[in-house]
């Protein structure tokens, strides 16, 4: 499995995976709009895909926060794995390998990664995944946010 920066030709597969994983993107037209607006927002938004045997298994979307500072903060905005590939380490691979690429990108700009922010539902089992994969820790709980109560987690890198 390889993880690489997403290309425009990957968008239709990313849309399908988003549509099957996120209730707000069930409608493929809405998924397409969301994916395209983020894809064309480089360098603020960066998509990476996990691929094996020519097929996209999943994707991750990173958003840079706070502009061009010496120490940068990225938000793990979205990560999704195709239904047939879940539970096989694709998500872990996506985070680990794309984070290496984000750090390279920042180094080329002369800055470093300070932290990663993740927001997820308080009842979402993904919290354990983010703790394990990123070393993220709960910073706060925001009541009645997106889908209900949300937890903001931060992984610090300095």
URFENZI-V198956 format. One record per run of one state. SS is the DSSP state (hx for helix, st for strand, lp for the rest). FROM is the first residue (numbers start at 1). TO is the last residue. Records with the same first field share a line. If there is no record, write none. Layout:
# URFENZI-V198956
SS->FROM-TO ; FROM-TO
This chain:
# URFENZI-V198956
lp->1-1 ; 6-7 ; 22-22 ; 26-27 ; 40-44 ; 53-54 ; 66-70 ; 82-82 ; 86-89 ; 109-111 ; 122-125 ; 135-136 ; 143-149 ; 157-158
st->2-5 ; 45-52 ; 55-65 ; 71-81 ; 112-121 ; 137-142 ; 150-156
hx->8-21 ; 23-25 ; 28-39 ; 83-85 ; 90-108 ; 126-134
